Amino acid sequence: MVRTVIIASYFGANWLTDAYFSAFKISNFFRQLLGEGALGTVFIPIYNQKEKECGEEEAKNLIFSIVNLLFVFTCLIAVLMVIFSGPIIEIIVSGYDAQTKELASKLLKVMSVYFVFIGLSGMIGAILNNFKQFLIPASTSLFFNIAIIVAAMFFSNKYGIYSLAFGVVVGGILQLLIVIPPFLKQVKTYKFSINFKDPHLKRVFLLILPMLVGIFAKQFNVLVDQFFASFLASGGVSALENATRLYNLPLGVFGISIATVVYPGLSRAMENGNDKKVENTLIKGLNFLSFLIIPSIFIMTFYSQEVIELVLGYGRYSEYSIKISSESLRFYSIGLYFYTAIHLLSRSFYGMKNTRDPVKYSLISIIINIVLNYLLIERFKHIGISFATSVAAAVNFFLLYIYFNKKYVKLDTKRSIKFVSYVFISAVSALFASMQLKSNILKILVFGVVYLMFWILPIKRRGMDAF
């Protein structure tokens, strides 16, 4: 959040920031595929299986093979990004003018190496999560953000927009350095070898191939939005990016965190065939997400302009940029619950060693996103792009939920509907109380206080069983 505010204040929303955000999106494209995304998620159940069958020491060899392979692959991709930065930019943001494209290409060359560091950091973080170490992997983004904040505040006058690109690279290095000590402490040794004959390594790649297609589809969704947004007026991409950052705040703080903590236990319950524990864990996770995300949706839809003014309305961030960002935030936020819940539901399929169905549903959602972007952008501009993203996320969520119920474990949907109904009553009451105030800060504070008042007694009486 602070990073977003600092960039908006020091650079505003213009062709310079458009070029930076586009280049960063591309350099960050493979992170979810090979960092804490596909490899990390597939690795956990396979590692647990190998440890159960072959013992801890043999299971560690799978860790070494995965990390070493990842290092080779990330280096190769980084080199290719440097060589082909121009054509990549030309394809993905073809709506930019020549000046913006040239700058984006140069920034991409600088930031390409970031992929190596973030790929390794994400994978090592997933490994640490499996050993119930969450604090250090979760804190890596803090160091990444600090690097960019420092770069913007102290080096922007001298290096301009390039200061952010250098900040990204330094941030990536810091993210990797902070996870290496606890990783080495956990594995106790390290082998620079790859055992291609390991059947468990082959199993990882058999599971990851279809999964990569699904995650590629999700990430491709982001690039599709970039493509259509490049045809908006100068600063449009930056305004959309800032709106995305704000609605990603509850996604990152709540959605990813809950999915990350729940998944190892969920995976073990699935491995042991404990359907009752799987159902209870998954419903609790979804309900806890509702408790946190639905009030966030209310704030970001009904108070979108107030949020943008409060967070970004400083320095070089213009009134026009505030307007675009607030309208985009409102329609992005409609799909916020679906987008966060997808992370948990997808991992439920992965825990069942089913990586194909989430792929199909992701592909369906990306097709819907592309079609809606094409149909809506001419008339609704940035609003059309954000609305399309929300609709696509909703479709993906319902497909995952319905088919997990049919194929694996019957979830207590009535329990969830009852819980969500109480969440809505709490949020509507909080909204009504906060609307009586004029101050932006007080509106949001009162909303939060009133909403939480509805939950004091249930949580006090039942603790986590309230969910």
N, C-alpha and C positions, 0 to 999 in steps of 0.2 A: 504493500500500500504506500509506504513512504517512498519507495523507488518510483512508483507511478507519479506521485505528487511532485517529486523533485524533477523528473524528466519533463513533465508538463509545465512546471514553473520556469525552468531554465531554457527550454527549447520551444514550448508552445506546441501547436499542431500545424505543421506545414510540410512542404516537400522534403525537407531534411529529415524530419521525424518519420515521414512516410517511408523514405528509403531505408532508414535504420530498422523500423519495425518489420518491414518486409524481409530484409536480409537476415534479421534475427530469427524470424519464423522459419526460414529455410534452414538455417544452421541448426535450429532446434528440432527440425522435423523428425530426425531419426531417434531422438532421445526416448520417446515413448515406445518405439519399436524394440530397441535393444538395451535400454537402461532398466528402469524400474517397471517397464511395461511388459512386453512379451516374455523376454528371457527370465526376468525376475519372477513373474507369475507362474510360468511353466516349471521353473527350476524347483520351487518349494515342494510340491507334491512328489516330484521325481527324486529329489534329494532325500526326503523322508522315507520314501520307498526303499532306496538303496541302503540307507542307514539301517533300516529294519532288517533287510536281507543280508547285507555284507559287513555291517559294523561301521563305526564312526570313521576309522582311519581310511578305509576304502572309499567311503562317501566323500571324504575331503578331496580325493583325486578328481572327482567330478567337478568340484569347485574350481580347482586349478585349471582344468581343461576349458571350462566355460569362460573364465576370466581371460585366459591367454588367447583364446579364439576371438573374443570380443575386442581385445586390444589390436590384434592384426586387422580385423575388419574395420574398426573405427578409423584407424590410420589410413586405410585404403580409401574410404569414403571421404575423409577430410581432404586428401590429395586431389581426388576427382572434383570436389567442390571448388577448390582453388583454381584448377585448370579450366573448368567449364562454368565459372561463375556468371560470365556474360550471357551465354545461351540459357542458363537456368532462369536468370532474371527476366530475360526477353520472353520466355514462355509463361512464367507464373504471374508476372505483373505487366502484361503487354499494354495495359491502358496508360501506363506512365509516359511522360514525355522523355526525350532522349537524355536530358540532364539528370533527372531523377533515376533513370535506369543505370546510367554510368556510375552515379554515387552508390546506388544499392549494390552494384557488382563489386566495387572496391571494398565496401563494408563487409560483404559476404566473404571475400578473400581473407580478411582479417579474422572474422569470427568462425571460419571453418574448423579451425583447430579445437574450438570449444567442444565440438562433438566428441572428440576423444576423451576429454576429461569428464564430461557429464555422463557419457555412456558407461565408463568404468565406475564412476561414483554411484550411479543409479543401481548398477548390478551389485556392487559390494554392499550398498545400503539394503537391498532386498535380501541378501545373504544374512546380514546382521539382524534384520527383522525376523528371520526364521529362527534365530537364536535368542529371540525375545529382547533384542536390543533396539529400541525405537528412538531414544532421545538424540543420539548423535546423527543417525541418518536423517532424522527430521530437521535437524538444525543446519544442514548443509546449505539450504537455500538462503538462510540468514546471511552467511558469509558471501554468497553470490550477490545478494542485494546490496550489502555494504560496499562491495567493490564497485558496483555501478553508481551508487550514491556518491561515494568519494570521487569517482572519476568525473561525474557531472558537476559537482560543487567546486572542485579544485583544479580541474584540467580543461573545462569546457572553453574558457577564454582563450587558451593557447591552441587546443587541438580541435575545437568545435565538436561536430557530431561524431568525429572519430574517437573522441574520449570515451563515448559509450561503448564503442566496439572493443576498445582495449580493456574497458572495465569488464565486459562479458568474458573475455579470455582469462583475465586475472581471477574473476569469480569462479570460472570453471576449474582452474588450478586449485583454488582454495577448497572447493567442494570435494575434490579428490583427496587432497592432503589430509583433510580432517577425518575421513573414514578409514584411511590406511592403518593407523595405529591400533584401533580396536579390532579391525579385521585380522591383522597379524597376531594380535593377542589371542583371538579366538581360534584360529587355525594352527597357531604355534610354529608353523614352518611354511615354506612356500616352494613349489616346484614349477620351474619354467618349462613345462612339458604339456603335450596334448595327447591323450590316449584315445585315438580314433577307433580302437577296437572295443571300447567300453560300450556295452549294449544300452546302458542308461543314457549315455551321451547321444546315441542314435535316437533313443526314445524322446529326448528333449527336442531334437530337430524335427522328428516326425510330428510332434505335437505343435511345435512352434510355426511350422510352415503355413497351415491354414489360419492360425491365429494372427500371423503377421499380415495376412490379407485383410483381416478385420480391423486390426489396429491401423494399418495403412489407410483403410477407408476412413477411419475417424480423423486421422491426421490430414488426409487428403481433403476432408471437409473444410479444414482450416485454410488450406491453400486455395480451395475453390472460392471461399469467401474473400481471400486476398485478391484473387483474379478479378472478381466482379467489383470489389471495392476500388481497384486501381482505376476504374473508369469514373469514379466520383470526383468531385472537385478537390483541388489540392488541400491536404489536411484531413480528408475524409477517412483515409486508412488509419491515421493516428487517433482520430476521435473514436472510431470503432474499436481500436485496440485498447484505448483507455476504458471504454465501457466494458469490454471483455475482461480487463483486469479486475474491475470492481465486482462483476458478477462471479468471477473466478475466485474471489476472496473467500466466500463461504464454501465454495467447491473445494478449495485447497485446504482451508482450516478444518472443515467438518467432513466433507465427502471423502476425500483421499485418505485423511487420517483414520476415519472409522473403517474404511475398506481395508487399509493396511493392517490395522490392529486385529480386526475380526478374521481376516483370511487365514493366517496360520492355524488357528484353532478350528476354523471351519473345515480346512483341508484335512486335519487329523480326524475330525469326526466323520468325514466322508470316507477316509481311508479305512476307518474301523467299522463302517456301515451303520453308524448311530444316527438313523434318520430323525429321531425325535430331537436330538441335540442340534442337528443341522437346521431343522425347521425353526426351533426356538431361537437359535443364534441369528439366523437370517431375518426373521420377523423383528427381533429386538433391534438389529442393525438398521432395518428399514424404518422402524418407528422412531428410533433415535434420530435418524436423518430428518424425518418429518418434523420432529420437535425443534430441530435447529434450522432447517432450511425454509420451511413454510413462512415463519415470521420474517426471514431474510427476503423472501419473495414479496411480501406485503410492503416492506420498507422500500425495496428497489423498484417497485412498480408505482406505488402511490406517491412516493417521495423521491422519484428519480432525479428531478431537477434540483431539489434541496440537497441530495447526496452529492451530486456532481459539483454544485456550487461550493459546498462545504469542503470537499476533498480536493478538487482541481481548480477552483476558481481563483487562482493567484497568478502573479507574474505575467508571463506572455500568453496565458491561455485565454483566448478571446471569447466574447459572448456567443459568437457563431459556433465555436467549438463546444461550448457548454451545451448549447441547444442540441447539436447533433449527438453528443455523447449521452445526454439525458434521455433523448428519444430512443436511442439504440439500447441503452441500459434497460429501459422499461420493457422492451419486447424480447431482449435476451433473457430477462429474469423470469418470464412466463414459463420457460422450460428448465429452470434451475434445478428443481427437485428431480426431474427425469434425468438430467445430465449427471447429477451426483449419484443417483441410485443405480445408474447403468454400471458404474465402476464396481459396485458390490455384487450386482446380479451376474455380470460377466465373469467375475472371479468364481462365482458359485458353479458356473458351467465348467470353468477351467479345473476347479477342484474335483469335478466328476470326470476329469480327463477328456472333456468334450470341448474341443476348440473350433469345431466346424460350425455349430449353430450360431454362436455369437458373430461369426464371420458373415453368415447369410443375412442376419438382421442388420449388421452394420452396413452392408452393401445396399440393402433396401433403403436404409435411412439416408445414405449419401446420395442415392438417386433422387429421393424426394427433395433433399436439400438443393441439389443442382437444378432440378426442374422449377422449384419455387423461386430460387434466386433469379433464374432466367425470366420467369413470368412477372416477378414483382419489382425488380430493380428499376426498370424504366419509370414506373409510376410512383413507387414508394421509396426509391433510393436506399439509404442506409437502414430505414425501418424494415424494408423488405428482406434485407440480408439477415438482420437479427431475428425477425419473425420466422424465417425459413429454418434457421438453426434450432429454434425452440420446437417447432413442429416435428422436425426430423428426430430430435432427442426423445420426444414423447412416443413416437412410433417405435423406436428402438426399445424403449423401456417396456412398453406393453407386450411386445413380441417376446422379450426375454422372460418377463414375469409369467405370461400365459404358458409358454412352452416348458419352463422349469417345473411348473405345477403338473403338467401333463406327463413329462418324461421321468421325473425324479422324485421329488418330495412334495406332497400336497401341503401348501402353506395355508395358515389360518387367515384367510382374507377378511373375514368378518371382524376378527380382532384388530386388524390394521385399519379397516374402515371406521370402526368405533373410536380408535385412537386418533386418527386423522380428523375426525369430526370434532373432537374436543380441542385439537390443535387449532382448527379453523375458528371455533367459537372464541378461543383465547386471543387469536390474532385479530379478529374483527373487533372485539371489545377494546383491545389495545389501540387499534387504528382509530376508532371512534373517540377515545379519550385523548389521543395525541393530536387529532385534527383541530381541537379547540385552541391550540397554541400557535403563536406566530413565529417564534424563534426556531430556526432549523435544527439547532443542537437539542433544544428542549423537546421538540417533536419526537426525535429519535430516542432520546433518553427516556421520556415518559412511555413511549411505546414499549421499550424493553422492560421497564419496571412493571407496568401493568400486565404485560404478557407473562412474566415470571411469577407474578403473584398468584396466577391461576395454577401454578405447578408446585408451589411450596408444600402444600399439604400432601398431595399424592406422592411426591418424591420423599418427603419426610417419613411418611407411613410405610412405603413399600420399597424405597431405594430404587435400584435399577429394575426391579420387577414392575415398576410403574410403566415401563416401556414394553 
